[in-house]
Amino acid sequence: MTLVTARADDPPGLEELAATAAFSPFHFHRVYRAIAGETPAETAARARLQGAAIALLKGGETVAVVARRAGYGSQAAFTRAFRAAYGLPPAAYRARGGLGFPMRSDSDKESTMFEVTIRSTTPLHLAAIRHTGPYDRIGEAFGRLQAWAAGRGLMGPGTRAVALYHDDPRSVPAAQLRADAGLTVGPEVPGEGEVTLLDVPGFARVASLVFKGPYAELERAYDWMYRSWLPGSGEEPADAPVMEEYLNDCRMLPPAEWLTEILVPLRE
């Protein structure tokens, strides 16, 4: 099943999602639940917690402010929901530095190691929605794409969720960053409205890193790959977008178990 997410601070309502899928709200709710395995409200709740995890790691706001921005009426309610999802209360999650990257002393800063493999990829045919803005908000595009695909019966166990990132977030202003949220579809599926068809070529050589942990922590995996692995590898990135593929079902597993494959095309 694909990555299921929605706007963290302003989740789309049932009527908006139903309109995207061209269904009545009543029928869309039943279709969405049958295909996604959860209600749109449950999807939105998970996305709010993901946004909160990003805020806890990247910002200096108090836990109370993060809770309020995530739509919780009290810090206690937010703490219960966050602990149930992430296994730690919000303050402890921040102090630990996340789940995939526990906090280390300065002298041990570079001890984090991941396995990077070089492999080939096959071409992909995607239905895609362009996202412009901060990369950690690409869930907005995935949410609309999920609704569109669900309404047309295009979701299945073989559907793959892939994101393409076209710009360097350290050199391009956040508001101008370009990315594509994509789902694999068959050649017979037409584009419609904001949903376009995108062919991604296969690559003879890509650097692959599989990150286990919350999506909120992916930026730090990229930092390690570009700062530590790439300079010592003798490899050079190709002139092609970085890709992510979401490998397991975030509905059924806690964030500590989510798997994301980061794919960096390399020069041949």
Secondary structure, 3 states (H helix, E strand, C coil): CCCCCCCCCCCCCHHHHHHHHCCCHHHHHHHHHHHHCCCHHHHHHHHHHHHHHHHHHHCCCCHHHHHHHCCCCCHHHHHHHHHHHHCCCHHHHHHHCCCCCCCCCHHHHHHCCCCEEEECCCCEEEEEEEEECCHHHCHHHHHHHHHHHHHCCCCCCCCCEEEEECCCCCCCCHHHCEEEEEEECCCCCCCECCEEEEEECCCCCEEEEEEECCHHHHHHHHHHHHHHHHHHHCCCECCCCEEEEECCCCCCCCHHHCEEEEEEEECC
